[in-house]
Amino acid sequence: MKSLLLTFVPEDSFRLLSGEDVLSEYRFNKKQIRHLFCSLCGVQPFGMAQNPDGIPVVAVNVRCLDAVEQDSLTLTAFDGKSV
């Protein structure tokens, strides 16, 4: 779970079912992304920001979703260093 496997969804399609009371937030650099993590175990389940076009999105760590079979996913590599 500590290794992030992200998928992005519109903020209005995201619903947190439990655990909000143990989430902590941090922001760094330009402080535009809300990085949320569990204050008990340190896992980062999701983050919140805006796409370059201004639409609010949630970056969900798929590794935190029990109902997703990760081996069945088609992954797209992203080189964040070169962007």
Gaussian input, Z-matrix of N, CA and C with variables (Angstrom, degrees):
# hf/3-21g

backbone

0 1
 N
 C     1     B1
 C     2     B2     1     A1
 N     3     B3     2     A2     1     D1
 C     4     B4     3     A3     2     D2
 C     5     B5     4     A4     3     D3
 N     6     B6     5     A5     4     D4
 C     7     B7     6     A6     5     D5
 C     8     B8     7     A7     6     D6
 N     9     B9     8     A8     7     D7
 C    10    B10     9     A9     8     D8
 C    11    B11    10    A10     9     D9
 N    12    B12    11    A11    10    D10
 C    13    B13    12    A12    11    D11
 C    14    B14    13    A13    12    D12
 N    15    B15    14    A14    13    D13
 C    16    B16    15    A15    14    D14
 C    17    B17    16    A16    15    D15
 N    18    B18    17    A17    16    D16
 C    19    B19    18    A18    17    D17
 C    20    B20    19    A19    18    D18
 N    21    B21    20    A20    19    D19
 C    22    B22    21    A21    20    D20
 C    23    B23    22    A22    21    D21
 N    24    B24    23    A23    22    D22
 C    25    B25    24    A24    23    D23
 C    26    B26    25    A25    24    D24
 N    27    B27    26    A26    25    D25
 C    28    B28    27    A27    26    D26
 C    29    B29    28    A28    27    D27
 N    30    B30    29    A29    28    D28
 C    31    B31    30    A30    29    D29
 C    32    B32    31    A31    30    D30
 N    33    B33    32    A32    31    D31
 C    34    B34    33    A33    32    D32
 C    35    B35    34    A34    33    D33
 N    36    B36    35    A35    34    D34
 C    37    B37    36    A36    35    D35
 C    38    B38    37    A37    36    D36
 N    39    B39    38    A38    37    D37
 C    40    B40    39    A39    38    D38
 C    41    B41    40    A40    39    D39
 N    42    B42    41    A41    40    D40
 C    43    B43    42    A42    41    D41
 C    44    B44    43    A43    42    D42
 N    45    B45    44    A44    43    D43
 C    46    B46    45    A45    44    D44
 C    47    B47    46    A46    45    D45
 N    48    B48    47    A47    46    D46
 C    49    B49    48    A48    47    D47
 C    50    B50    49    A49    48    D48
 N    51    B51    50    A50    49    D49
 C    52    B52    51    A51    50    D50
 C    53    B53    52    A52    51    D51
 N    54    B54    53    A53    52    D52
 C    55    B55    54    A54    53    D53
 C    56    B56    55    A55    54    D54
 N    57    B57    56    A56    55    D55
 C    58    B58    57    A57    56    D56
 C    59    B59    58    A58    57    D57
 N    60    B60    59    A59    58    D58
 C    61    B61    60    A60    59    D59
 C    62    B62    61    A61    60    D60
 N    63    B63    62    A62    61    D61
 C    64    B64    63    A63    62    D62
 C    65    B65    64    A64    63    D63
 N    66    B66    65    A65    64    D64
 C    67    B67    66    A66    65    D65
 C    68    B68    67    A67    66    D66
 N    69    B69    68    A68    67    D67
 C    70    B70    69    A69    68    D68
 C    71    B71    70    A70    69    D69
 N    72    B72    71    A71    70    D70
 C    73    B73    72    A72    71    D71
 C    74    B74    73    A73    72    D72
 N    75    B75    74    A74    73    D73
 C    76    B76    75    A75    74    D74
 C    77    B77    76    A76    75    D75
 N    78    B78    77    A77    76    D76
 C    79    B79    78    A78    77    D77
 C    80    B80    79    A79    78    D78
 N    81    B81    80    A80    79    D79
 C    82    B82    81    A81    80    D80
 C    83    B83    82    A82    81    D81
 N    84    B84    83    A83    82    D82
 C    85    B85    84    A84    83    D83
 C    86    B86    85    A85    84    D84
 N    87    B87    86    A86    85    D85
 C    88    B88    87    A87    86    D86
 C    89    B89    88    A88    87    D87
 N    90    B90    89    A89    88    D88
 C    91    B91    90    A90    89    D89
 C    92    B92    91    A91    90    D90
 N    93    B93    92    A92    91    D91
 C    94    B94    93    A93    92    D92
 C    95    B95    94    A94    93    D93
 N    96    B96    95    A95    94    D94
 C    97    B97    96    A96    95    D95
 C    98    B98    97    A97    96    D96
 N    99    B99    98    A98    97    D97
 C   100   B100    99    A99    98    D98
 C   101   B101   100   A100    99    D99
 N   102   B102   101   A101   100   D100
 C   103   B103   102   A102   101   D101
 C   104   B104   103   A103   102   D102
 N   105   B105   104   A104   103   D103
 C   106   B106   105   A105   104   D104
 C   107   B107   106   A106   105   D105
 N   108   B108   107   A107   106   D106
 C   109   B109   108   A108   107   D107
 C   110   B110   109   A109   108   D108
 N   111   B111   110   A110   109   D109
 C   112   B112   111   A111   110   D110
 C   113   B113   112   A112   111   D111
 N   114   B114   113   A113   112   D112
 C   115   B115   114   A114   113   D113
 C   116   B116   115   A115   114   D114
 N   117   B117   116   A116   115   D115
 C   118   B118   117   A117   116   D116
 C   119   B119   118   A118   117   D117
 N   120   B120   119   A119   118   D118
 C   121   B121   120   A120   119   D119
 C   122   B122   121   A121   120   D120
 N   123   B123   122   A122   121   D121
 C   124   B124   123   A123   122   D122
 C   125   B125   124   A124   123   D123
 N   126   B126   125   A125   124   D124
 C   127   B127   126   A126   125   D125
 C   128   B128   127   A127   126   D126
 N   129   B129   128   A128   127   D127
 C   130   B130   129   A129   128   D128
 C   131   B131   130   A130   129   D129
 N   132   B132   131   A131   130   D130
 C   133   B133   132   A132   131   D131
 C   134   B134   133   A133   132   D132
 N   135   B135   134   A134   133   D133
 C   136   B136   135   A135   134   D134
 C   137   B137   136   A136   135   D135
 N   138   B138   137   A137   136   D136
 C   139   B139   138   A138   137   D137
 C   140   B140   139   A139   138   D138
 N   141   B141   140   A140   139   D139
 C   142   B142   141   A141   140   D140
 C   143   B143   142   A142   141   D141
 N   144   B144   143   A143   142   D142
 C   145   B145   144   A144   143   D143
 C   146   B146   145   A145   144   D144
 N   147   B147   146   A146   145   D145
 C   148   B148   147   A147   146   D146
 C   149   B149   148   A148   147   D147
 N   150   B150   149   A149   148   D148
 C   151   B151   150   A150   149   D149
 C   152   B152   151   A151   150   D150
 N   153   B153   152   A152   151   D151
 C   154   B154   153   A153   152   D152
 C   155   B155   154   A154   153   D153
 N   156   B156   155   A155   154   D154
 C   157   B157   156   A156   155   D155
 C   158   B158   157   A157   156   D156
 N   159   B159   158   A158   157   D157
 C   160   B160   159   A159   158   D158
 C   161   B161   160   A160   159   D159
 N   162   B162   161   A161   160   D160
 C   163   B163   162   A162   161   D161
 C   164   B164   163   A163   162   D162
 N   165   B165   164   A164   163   D163
 C   166   B166   165   A165   164   D164
 C   167   B167   166   A166   165   D165
 N   168   B168   167   A167   166   D166
 C   169   B169   168   A168   167   D167
 C   170   B170   169   A169   168   D168
 N   171   B171   170   A170   169   D169
 C   172   B172   171   A171   170   D170
 C   173   B173   172   A172   171   D171
 N   174   B174   173   A173   172   D172
 C   175   B175   174   A174   173   D173
 C   176   B176   175   A175   174   D174
 N   177   B177   176   A176   175   D175
 C   178   B178   177   A177   176   D176
 C   179   B179   178   A178   177   D177
 N   180   B180   179   A179   178   D178
 C   181   B181   180   A180   179   D179
 C   182   B182   181   A181   180   D180
 N   183   B183   182   A182   181   D181
 C   184   B184   183   A183   182   D182
 C   185   B185   184   A184   183   D183
 N   186   B186   185   A185   184   D184
 C   187   B187   186   A186   185   D185
 C   188   B188   187   A187   186   D186
 N   189   B189   188   A188   187   D187
 C   190   B190   189   A189   188   D188
 C   191   B191   190   A190   189   D189
 N   192   B192   191   A191   190   D190
 C   193   B193   192   A192   191   D191
 C   194   B194   193   A193   192   D192
 N   195   B195   194   A194   193   D193
 C   196   B196   195   A195   194   D194
 C   197   B197   196   A196   195   D195
 N   198   B198   197   A197   196   D196
 C   199   B199   198   A198   197   D197
 C   200   B200   199   A199   198   D198
 N   201   B201   200   A200   199   D199
 C   202   B202   201   A201   200   D200
 C   203   B203   202   A202   201   D201
 N   204   B204   203   A203   202   D202
 C   205   B205   204   A204   203   D203
 C   206   B206   205   A205   204   D204
 N   207   B207   206   A206   205   D205
 C   208   B208   207   A207   206   D206
 C   209   B209   208   A208   207   D207
 N   210   B210   209   A209   208   D208
 C   211   B211   210   A210   209   D209
 C   212   B212   211   A211   210   D210
 N   213   B213   212   A212   211   D211
 C   214   B214   213   A213   212   D212
 C   215   B215   214   A214   213   D213
 N   216   B216   215   A215   214   D214
 C   217   B217   216   A216   215   D215
 C   218   B218   217   A217   216   D216
 N   219   B219   218   A218   217   D217
 C   220   B220   219   A219   218   D218
 C   221   B221   220   A220   219   D219
 N   222   B222   221   A221   220   D220
 C   223   B223   222   A222   221   D221
 C   224   B224   223   A223   222   D222
 N   225   B225   224   A224   223   D223
 C   226   B226   225   A225   224   D224
 C   227   B227   226   A226   225   D225
 N   228   B228   227   A227   226   D226
 C   229   B229   228   A228   227   D227
 C   230   B230   229   A229   228   D228
 N   231   B231   230   A230   229   D229
 C   232   B232   231   A231   230   D230
 C   233   B233   232   A232   231   D231
 N   234   B234   233   A233   232   D232
 C   235   B235   234   A234   233   D233
 C   236   B236   235   A235   234   D234
 N   237   B237   236   A236   235   D235
 C   238   B238   237   A237   236   D236
 C   239   B239   238   A238   237   D237
 N   240   B240   239   A239   238   D238
 C   241   B241   240   A240   239   D239
 C   242   B242   241   A241   240   D240
 N   243   B243   242   A242   241   D241
 C   244   B244   243   A243   242   D242
 C   245   B245   244   A244   243   D243
 N   246   B246   245   A245   244   D244
 C   247   B247   246   A246   245   D245
 C   248   B248   247   A247   246   D246

   B1=1.4569
   B2=1.5237
   B3=1.3196
   B4=1.4609
   B5=1.5209
   B6=1.3199
   B7=1.4580
   B8=1.5250
   B9=1.3203
   B10=1.4617
   B11=1.5234
   B12=1.3196
   B13=1.4559
   B14=1.5243
   B15=1.3259
   B16=1.4608
   B17=1.5231
   B18=1.3184
   B19=1.4489
   B20=1.5217
   B21=1.3085
   B22=1.4630
   B23=1.5175
   B24=1.3213
   B25=1.4655
   B26=1.5301
   B27=1.3347
   B28=1.4627
   B29=1.5295
   B30=1.3120
   B31=1.4668
   B32=1.5271
   B33=1.3266
   B34=1.4676
   B35=1.5350
   B36=1.3484
   B37=1.4612
   B38=1.5261
   B39=1.3217
   B40=1.4624
   B41=1.5189
   B42=1.3404
   B43=1.4615
   B44=1.5250
   B45=1.3037
   B46=1.4622
   B47=1.5216
   B48=1.3262
   B49=1.4620
   B50=1.5210
   B51=1.3269
   B52=1.4672
   B53=1.5148
   B54=1.3214
   B55=1.4535
   B56=1.5103
   B57=1.3109
   B58=1.4676
   B59=1.5294
   B60=1.3202
   B61=1.4568
   B62=1.5326
   B63=1.3375
   B64=1.4623
   B65=1.5310
   B66=1.3227
   B67=1.4585
   B68=1.5170
   B69=1.3140
   B70=1.4601
   B71=1.5184
   B72=1.3128
   B73=1.4603
   B74=1.5214
   B75=1.3230
   B76=1.4622
   B77=1.5212
   B78=1.3017
   B79=1.4647
   B80=1.5184
   B81=1.3109
   B82=1.4583
   B83=1.5178
   B84=1.3117
   B85=1.4581
   B86=1.5303
   B87=1.3079
   B88=1.4730
   B89=1.5259
   B90=1.3175
   B91=1.4660
   B92=1.5272
   B93=1.3206
   B94=1.4636
   B95=1.5260
   B96=1.3308
   B97=1.4637
   B98=1.5206
   B99=1.3366
   B100=1.4622
   B101=1.5239
   B102=1.3171
   B103=1.4587
   B104=1.5276
   B105=1.3150
   B106=1.4594
   B107=1.5210
   B108=1.3233
   B109=1.4541
   B110=1.5191
   B111=1.3172
   B112=1.4606
   B113=1.5217
   B114=1.3196
   B115=1.4619
   B116=1.5298
   B117=1.3350
   B118=1.4675
   B119=1.5270
   B120=1.3451
   B121=1.4696
   B122=1.5267
   B123=1.3214
   B124=1.4548
   B125=1.5104
   B126=1.3273
   B127=1.4618
   B128=1.5237
   B129=1.3301
   B130=1.4708
   B131=1.5229
   B132=1.3397
   B133=1.4610
   B134=1.5292
   B135=1.3268
   B136=1.4671
   B137=1.5183
   B138=1.3193
   B139=1.4598
   B140=1.5233
   B141=1.3108
   B142=1.4663
   B143=1.5249
   B144=1.3366
   B145=1.4614
   B146=1.5254
   B147=1.3210
   B148=1.4552
   B149=1.5149
   B150=1.3458
   B151=1.4615
   B152=1.5202
   B153=1.3245
   B154=1.4734
   B155=1.5328
   B156=1.3507
   B157=1.4712
   B158=1.5275
   B159=1.3365
   B160=1.4605
   B161=1.5108
   B162=1.3204
   B163=1.4664
   B164=1.5326
   B165=1.3414
   B166=1.4648
   B167=1.5341
   B168=1.3421
   B169=1.4616
   B170=1.5201
   B171=1.3158
   B172=1.4549
   B173=1.5268
   B174=1.3125
   B175=1.4574
   B176=1.5237
   B177=1.3117
   B178=1.4612
   B179=1.5271
   B180=1.3191
   B181=1.4562
   B182=1.5247
   B183=1.3268
   B184=1.4632
   B185=1.5288
   B186=1.3174
   B187=1.4691
   B188=1.5352
   B189=1.3163
   B190=1.4640
   B191=1.5290
   B192=1.3237
   B193=1.4591
   B194=1.5231
   B195=1.3199
   B196=1.4641
   B197=1.5251
   B198=1.3175
   B199=1.4615
   B200=1.5291
   B201=1.3240
   B202=1.4625
   B203=1.5330
   B204=1.3310
   B205=1.4622
   B206=1.5211
   B207=1.3226
   B208=1.4648
   B209=1.5174
   B210=1.3199
   B211=1.4626
   B212=1.5245
   B213=1.3222
   B214=1.4637
   B215=1.5331
   B216=1.3208
   B217=1.4629
   B218=1.5248
   B219=1.3302
   B220=1.4543
   B221=1.5187
   B222=1.3215
   B223=1.4625
   B224=1.5240
   B225=1.3281
   B226=1.4404
   B227=1.5190
   B228=1.3236
   B229=1.4640
   B230=1.5289
   B231=1.3226
   B232=1.4635
   B233=1.5195
   B234=1.3051
   B235=1.4538
   B236=1.5302
   B237=1.3131
   B238=1.4535
   B239=1.5055
   B240=1.3090
   B241=1.4540
   B242=1.5252
   B243=1.3163
   B244=1.4691
   B245=1.5320
   B246=1.3154
   B247=1.4688
   B248=1.5110
   A1=111.62
   A2=117.27
   A3=119.61
   A4=111.85
   A5=117.31
   A6=121.36
   A7=107.31
   A8=116.99
   A9=120.08
   A10=111.75
   A11=115.74
   A12=124.36
   A13=104.58
   A14=116.10
   A15=120.79
   A16=113.73
   A17=114.30
   A18=122.97
   A19=106.41
   A20=116.42
   A21=120.92
   A22=110.07
   A23=115.68
   A24=121.64
   A25=108.80
   A26=117.12
   A27=119.10
   A28=109.61
   A29=116.16
   A30=120.17
   A31=112.21
   A32=117.67
   A33=119.64
   A34=112.73
   A35=117.79
   A36=121.87
   A37=111.93
   A38=117.06
   A39=122.29
   A40=110.23
   A41=115.05
   A42=119.93
   A43=108.14
   A44=116.72
   A45=122.26
   A46=107.98
   A47=116.59
   A48=120.50
   A49=113.29
   A50=117.13
   A51=119.25
   A52=109.53
   A53=115.70
   A54=121.84
   A55=116.61
   A56=118.18
   A57=120.04
   A58=111.48
   A59=116.71
   A60=121.02
   A61=113.55
   A62=118.56
   A63=120.60
   A64=112.54
   A65=117.36
   A66=120.38
   A67=111.34
   A68=115.24
   A69=122.08
   A70=107.48
   A71=116.28
   A72=121.42
   A73=110.21
   A74=115.37
   A75=119.11
   A76=108.58
   A77=114.77
   A78=122.89
   A79=107.28
   A80=116.80
   A81=119.49
   A82=109.39
   A83=115.92
   A84=123.70
   A85=109.94
   A86=118.53
   A87=121.54
   A88=112.51
   A89=117.43
   A90=123.86
   A91=113.50
   A92=116.92
   A93=121.44
   A94=112.89
   A95=117.41
   A96=120.91
   A97=109.31
   A98=115.48
   A99=121.13
   A100=107.79
   A101=117.27
   A102=121.82
   A103=106.48
   A104=116.89
   A105=120.79
   A106=109.71
   A107=116.00
   A108=120.58
   A109=109.68
   A110=114.93
   A111=121.20
   A112=108.68
   A113=116.94
   A114=121.24
   A115=111.99
   A116=118.04
   A117=121.43
   A118=112.28
   A119=117.05
   A120=119.14
   A121=113.88
   A122=118.86
   A123=122.07
   A124=115.76
   A125=118.84
   A126=121.34
   A127=109.97
   A128=115.43
   A129=121.85
   A130=109.25
   A131=118.79
   A132=120.77
   A133=114.69
   A134=116.93
   A135=119.11
   A136=110.76
   A137=114.52
   A138=122.18
   A139=108.09
   A140=116.62
   A141=120.90
   A142=109.75
   A143=115.19
   A144=120.76
   A145=108.52
   A146=115.36
   A147=121.77
   A148=108.53
   A149=115.80
   A150=120.78
   A151=108.51
   A152=117.61
   A153=119.47
   A154=113.46
   A155=116.18
   A156=119.32
   A157=112.62
   A158=117.64
   A159=121.81
   A160=115.73
   A161=118.50
   A162=121.35
   A163=109.15
   A164=117.89
   A165=120.90
   A166=111.15
   A167=116.19
   A168=121.62
   A169=110.53
   A170=114.31
   A171=121.55
   A172=107.13
   A173=116.66
   A174=122.60
   A175=106.89
   A176=116.75
   A177=122.44
   A178=109.59
   A179=116.32
   A180=121.99
   A181=107.57
   A182=116.17
   A183=122.08
   A184=111.54
   A185=117.41
   A186=120.41
   A187=111.95
   A188=117.79
   A189=121.86
   A190=112.88
   A191=117.38
   A192=121.44
   A193=110.06
   A194=116.66
   A195=121.49
   A196=113.12
   A197=117.85
   A198=121.49
   A199=114.06
   A200=118.58
   A201=121.25
   A202=109.54
   A203=115.44
   A204=121.75
   A205=107.44
   A206=117.02
   A207=121.70
   A208=113.49
   A209=118.30
   A210=121.09
   A211=112.31
   A212=117.68
   A213=120.75
   A214=112.41
   A215=117.88
   A216=121.49
   A217=111.56
   A218=115.11
   A219=121.79
   A220=107.22
   A221=116.73
   A222=121.06
   A223=111.15
   A224=115.56
   A225=122.99
   A226=107.51
   A227=116.20
   A228=119.72
   A229=109.94
   A230=115.70
   A231=122.07
   A232=108.48
   A233=115.94
   A234=121.64
   A235=108.25
   A236=116.82
   A237=121.24
   A238=113.89
   A239=118.07
   A240=121.33
   A241=111.83
   A242=117.47
   A243=122.03
   A244=113.89
   A245=117.01
   A246=119.99
   A247=110.64
   D1=-24.83
   D2=-178.66
   D3=-74.95
   D4=-19.06
   D5=175.70
   D6=-87.52
   D7=117.88
   D8=-174.28
   D9=-75.10
   D10=133.43
   D11=170.61
   D12=-128.81
   D13=99.56
   D14=-167.82
   D15=-98.13
   D16=145.01
   D17=165.99
   D18=-132.59
   D19=148.08
   D20=-174.94
   D21=-110.70
   D22=132.45
   D23=179.84
   D24=-131.73
   D25=151.05
   D26=174.90
   D27=-59.76
   D28=142.40
   D29=-177.29
   D30=-57.00
   D31=-35.18
   D32=-178.18
   D33=-74.46
   D34=-6.67
   D35=175.48
   D36=-99.25
   D37=-1.61
   D38=-177.42
   D39=-99.38
   D40=135.60
   D41=176.72
   D42=-139.55
   D43=119.33
   D44=177.08
   D45=-83.89
   D46=121.63
   D47=-175.30
   D48=-87.58
   D49=-29.79
   D50=-179.26
   D51=-162.07
   D52=164.96
   D53=173.43
   D54=91.35
   D55=1.13
   D56=-178.14
   D57=-58.44
   D58=-31.87
   D59=-176.48
   D60=-69.24
   D61=-15.28
   D62=179.46
   D63=-111.25
   D64=8.36
   D65=178.70
   D66=-82.63
   D67=140.38
   D68=171.50
   D69=-120.38
   D70=158.90
   D71=-175.94
   D72=-124.25
   D73=144.05
   D74=168.74
   D75=-138.92
   D76=153.10
   D77=177.65
   D78=-135.11
   D79=144.96
   D80=177.67
   D81=-140.26
   D82=174.56
   D83=-179.83
   D84=54.42
   D85=-113.25
   D86=-177.46
   D87=-82.10
   D88=-2.97
   D89=175.95
   D90=59.76
   D91=32.68
   D92=-178.59
   D93=-94.95
   D94=-18.02
   D95=-178.57
   D96=-109.92
   D97=129.48
   D98=174.73
   D99=-86.92
   D100=103.61
   D101=177.20
   D102=-88.85
   D103=116.71
   D104=-178.29
   D105=-106.26
   D106=140.60
   D107=179.61
   D108=-144.72
   D109=156.51
   D110=178.67
   D111=-74.59
   D112=124.11
   D113=-178.60
   D114=-72.84
   D115=-10.13
   D116=179.07
   D117=-92.76
   D118=-42.18
   D119=-174.12
   D120=-119.70
   D121=-12.55
   D122=176.98
   D123=88.06
   D124=-4.23
   D125=179.13
   D126=-65.68
   D127=142.19
   D128=-179.68
   D129=-103.86
   D130=94.02
   D131=-174.80
   D132=-76.01
   D133=-30.21
   D134=-179.72
   D135=-166.72
   D136=166.00
   D137=174.96
   D138=-138.17
   D139=161.68
   D140=-177.09
   D141=-132.39
   D142=137.66
   D143=-179.44
   D144=-162.88
   D145=-160.45
   D146=175.46
   D147=-126.05
   D148=142.51
   D149=171.20
   D150=-63.70
   D151=165.00
   D152=176.15
   D153=-56.01
   D154=-24.68
   D155=178.56
   D156=-87.37
   D157=5.51
   D158=175.03
   D159=91.23
   D160=-1.02
   D161=-179.26
   D162=-79.76
   D163=128.06
   D164=178.44
   D165=-65.79
   D166=131.73
   D167=179.72
   D168=-133.54
   D169=160.62
   D170=174.92
   D171=-120.74
   D172=128.53
   D173=174.13
   D174=-93.78
   D175=108.03
   D176=-175.38
   D177=-96.63
   D178=130.13
   D179=174.44
   D180=-79.39
   D181=103.19
   D182=-175.63
   D183=-58.94
   D184=-27.28
   D185=179.96
   D186=-64.04
   D187=-14.87
   D188=179.15
   D189=-93.33
   D190=0.24
   D191=-178.49
   D192=-98.75
   D193=112.78
   D194=-177.74
   D195=-62.32
   D196=-35.17
   D197=-172.42
   D198=-83.82
   D199=2.79
   D200=-178.03
   D201=-102.99
   D202=126.13
   D203=174.93
   D204=-86.60
   D205=99.50
   D206=-172.24
   D207=-61.82
   D208=-31.19
   D209=-179.83
   D210=-67.92
   D211=-18.01
   D212=-179.09
   D213=-89.24
   D214=-4.10
   D215=-176.61
   D216=-82.78
   D217=147.20
   D218=171.24
   D219=-96.86
   D220=118.33
   D221=-174.99
   D222=-96.02
   D223=145.57
   D224=174.69
   D225=-118.24
   D226=118.71
   D227=-179.00
   D228=-69.28
   D229=146.61
   D230=178.84
   D231=-134.54
   D232=122.46
   D233=179.57
   D234=-98.31
   D235=89.48
   D236=-176.90
   D237=-67.06
   D238=-21.72
   D239=-179.36
   D240=-69.46
   D241=-34.22
   D242=-175.21
   D243=-90.01
   D244=-5.34
   D245=-175.97
   D246=-74.60

